[in-house]
Amino acid sequence: TLSDEILQCGCEHVSWKGRFERLQREPDIIYDVAHNPEGIRVLCETLKEVYPDRPVSAVLGILADKQPQKAIPFLQAAAKEIWICPVPCERGMDHAQLQELAEMFPGIRIGESVTAACREAYGHLPAGGVLCVLGSHYIAKALYDWHSDKK
């Protein structure tokens, strides 16, 4: 059997890719696959708990069938700036759908791709800012490639 001490140590050091995954510190870059309104609501609560006094910028790549219009208000409550971008799969939104969504939520910016949105959001991060990239497993490769290339 494992001792309580060993179990506690294991729990403190476990990580799950794509679930509040910290890709970098200072500035912090977080990746989370929250992809529906409830998941995004919980992620936003976590962002507020972990970064109560730091400005958060978000890049959202969400599938058209995941109710983005219901998820974005949660994100607006947690993030100062939001970029939306297409998800590279057949269920992703096209540019016209992204434009329509941006018109529903003034102030939201559109990135031409996951990479472009990450680059723009990262470039606009204020001092002490946090970048949270979220919305789908389908954006992981583009995010990891962008993060690797920017180092």
C-alpha positions in Angstrom: 0.0 0.0 0.0 1.0 3.6 -0.5 1.4 5.9 2.4 -0.7 9.1 2.7 2.5 11.1 2.2 3.3 9.4 -1.1 -0.2 9.8 -2.3 -0.3 13.5 -1.4 3.1 14.1 -3.1 1.8 12.4 -6.2 -1.4 14.5 -6.3 0.6 17.7 -5.8 2.8 16.9 -8.9 0.3 15.4 -11.3 -0.5 17.2 -14.5 -3.0 16.7 -17.3 -2.2 18.1 -20.7 -4.8 20.6 -21.8 -6.3 21.1 -18.3 -5.1 24.4 -16.9 -1.8 23.5 -18.4 0.9 26.1 -17.7 3.1 26.3 -20.8 5.2 29.1 -19.5 5.7 31.5 -16.6 6.2 35.3 -16.7 4.2 35.9 -18.6 2.1 32.9 -17.8 0.5 31.1 -20.7 -2.3 28.7 -19.8 -3.9 26.1 -22.2 -7.3 24.5 -21.3 -9.5 22.4 -23.5 -12.7 23.8 -22.0 -15.0 23.7 -25.0 -18.6 24.3 -23.8 -20.3 26.9 -21.7 -20.1 25.0 -18.4 -16.4 24.1 -18.9 -15.6 27.7 -19.8 -17.5 28.9 -16.8 -15.4 26.7 -14.5 -12.2 27.7 -16.2 -13.0 31.4 -15.8 -13.7 30.8 -12.1 -10.3 29.1 -11.8 -8.6 32.0 -13.7 -10.1 34.5 -11.2 -8.9 32.4 -8.2 -5.4 31.8 -9.5 -4.8 35.3 -11.0 -7.1 37.6 -9.0 -5.1 40.7 -9.6 -3.6 40.1 -13.0 -5.1 41.0 -16.4 -6.0 38.0 -18.5 -6.2 37.9 -22.3 -7.9 34.9 -24.0 -7.7 33.2 -27.3 -10.8 31.1 -27.9 -10.9 28.4 -30.6 -14.4 26.9 -30.2 -16.4 24.6 -32.5 -19.6 26.0 -34.0 -21.8 23.3 -32.3 -20.5 24.1 -28.7 -22.7 27.2 -28.1 -20.0 29.9 -28.3 -22.6 32.6 -27.8 -23.4 31.2 -24.4 -19.7 30.6 -23.4 -18.3 34.1 -24.3 -20.1 36.0 -21.5 -18.2 33.9 -19.0 -15.0 34.7 -20.7 -15.8 38.4 -20.9 -16.2 38.4 -17.1 -12.7 36.9 -16.7 -10.6 38.4 -19.6 -9.8 41.9 -20.5 -9.2 41.1 -24.1 -10.5 38.2 -26.2 -9.5 36.9 -29.6 -11.6 34.3 -31.4 -10.1 32.1 -34.1 -11.1 29.3 -36.5 -10.6 25.7 -35.3 -8.8 23.6 -37.9 -11.5 20.9 -38.4 -14.8 20.5 -40.3 -16.9 21.6 -37.3 -14.9 24.8 -36.9 -16.5 28.2 -37.7 -15.7 29.9 -40.9 -14.7 33.6 -41.2 -18.3 34.7 -41.7 -19.5 32.8 -38.5 -16.6 34.3 -36.5 -17.5 37.8 -37.8 -21.1 37.3 -36.8 -20.0 36.2 -33.3 -17.7 39.2 -33.0 -20.6 41.5 -33.9 -22.7 40.0 -31.1 -19.9 40.8 -28.6 -18.3 44.1 -29.4 -14.6 44.4 -28.5 -13.8 40.8 -29.5 -11.1 40.5 -32.1 -10.8 37.8 -34.8 -7.5 36.0 -35.4 -7.0 34.5 -38.9 -5.7 31.3 -37.3 -4.9 29.9 -33.9 -1.2 30.9 -34.5 -2.1 34.4 -35.5 -4.5 34.9 -32.6 -1.9 33.7 -30.1 0.8 35.9 -31.6 -1.5 39.0 -31.5 -2.8 38.3 -28.0 0.7 37.6 -26.7 2.0 40.8 -28.3 -0.8 42.8 -26.6 -0.3 41.4 -23.1 0.2 44.1 -20.5 2.8 43.9 -17.8 1.9 41.0 -15.5 -0.6 39.7 -17.9 -1.7 36.1 -18.4 -2.6 34.5 -21.7 -5.2 31.8 -21.6 -5.7 29.8 -24.8 -8.8 27.6 -24.7 -11.7 25.9 -26.5 -10.7 22.6 -28.1 -8.3 19.7 -28.3 -8.2 20.6 -32.1 -6.1 23.7 -31.4 -3.4 21.9 -29.4 -1.0 21.3 -32.3 -1.1 24.9 -33.5 -0.7 26.2 -30.0 2.2 24.0 -29.1 3.9 24.8 -32.4 3.4 28.5 -31.9 4.7 28.3 -28.3 7.7 26.2 -29.4 8.6 28.6 -32.3 8.3 31.8 -30.2 10.9 30.6 -27.6 
